[in-house]
């Protein structure tokens, strides 16, 4: 599956991640925790191959394939998905345009099947039809952005899905709706990775494994009780 092997990464020549190693198993739910500035989002972006983040040491493997020299779209085609903490708008490209480009052009779905699937998923997530015809994320609320991101994940059915602070701008009821939707519609073998510092999200997810980052280093791993320990005592005690 996805394996991080002694990776370090930098942004604008400033090293953010330091010598991180970890292997993510299929069909397992993970939570990545850490104080602000600990490198959580940097880790997600480095895995996805964001051009602003440079892998300076180590390697990332997806099965037997090294991701080191692969572009973000090549990684996406392998089956890696990353939802952004704050998705940027894409004027002139509607939500449905994006879905058609990703799924019909690649012949994963025909146009009729895509339309039916999007309509059913949108109803389940309480997404209005009008939103699907608008430019992607342009004028969307925080909750609307997150719902569109998880709808996209369900359509793509990735092998690894990384959700970066999916709770941002989302109330408790919408968060429960989103997490229930993810569990229902992503394949059971999909590895789910949630980057968060939200205790409300953790209480809903009950992750199998918790990873704690601090100052760009992976300092501890454990089960869901580790998250409870952090909630009680804070990161300083870890």
HELIX and SHEET records of a PDB file:
HELIX    1   1 UNK A   40  UNK A   48  1                                   9    
HELIX    2   2 UNK A   72  UNK A   78  1                                   7    
HELIX    3   3 UNK A   95  UNK A   99  1                                   5    
HELIX    4   4 UNK A  100  UNK A  104  3                                   5    
HELIX    5   5 UNK A  111  UNK A  124  1                                  14    
HELIX    6   6 UNK A  129  UNK A  133  1                                   5    
HELIX    7   7 UNK A  142  UNK A  156  1                                  15    
HELIX    8   8 UNK A  172  UNK A  185  1                                  14    
HELIX    9   9 UNK A  199  UNK A  205  1                                   7    
HELIX   10  10 UNK A  224  UNK A  233  1                                  10    
HELIX   11  11 UNK A  235  UNK A  237  5                                   3    
SHEET    1   A 4 UNK A  14  UNK A  24  0                                        
SHEET    2   A 4 UNK A   2  UNK A  11 -1                                        
SHEET    3   A 4 UNK A  54  UNK A  62 -1                                        
SHEET    4   A 4 UNK A  65  UNK A  66 -1                                        
SHEET    1   B 6 UNK A  80  UNK A  83  0                                        
SHEET    2   B 6 UNK A 160  UNK A 164  1                                        
SHEET    3   B 6 UNK A 191  UNK A 195  1                                        
SHEET    4   B 6 UNK A  29  UNK A  33  1                                        
SHEET    5   B 6 UNK A 209  UNK A 214  1                                        
SHEET    6   B 6 UNK A 217  UNK A 222 -1                                        
SHEET    1   C 2 UNK A  90  UNK A  94  0                                        
SHEET    2   C 2 UNK A 135  UNK A 136 -1                                        
END                                                                             
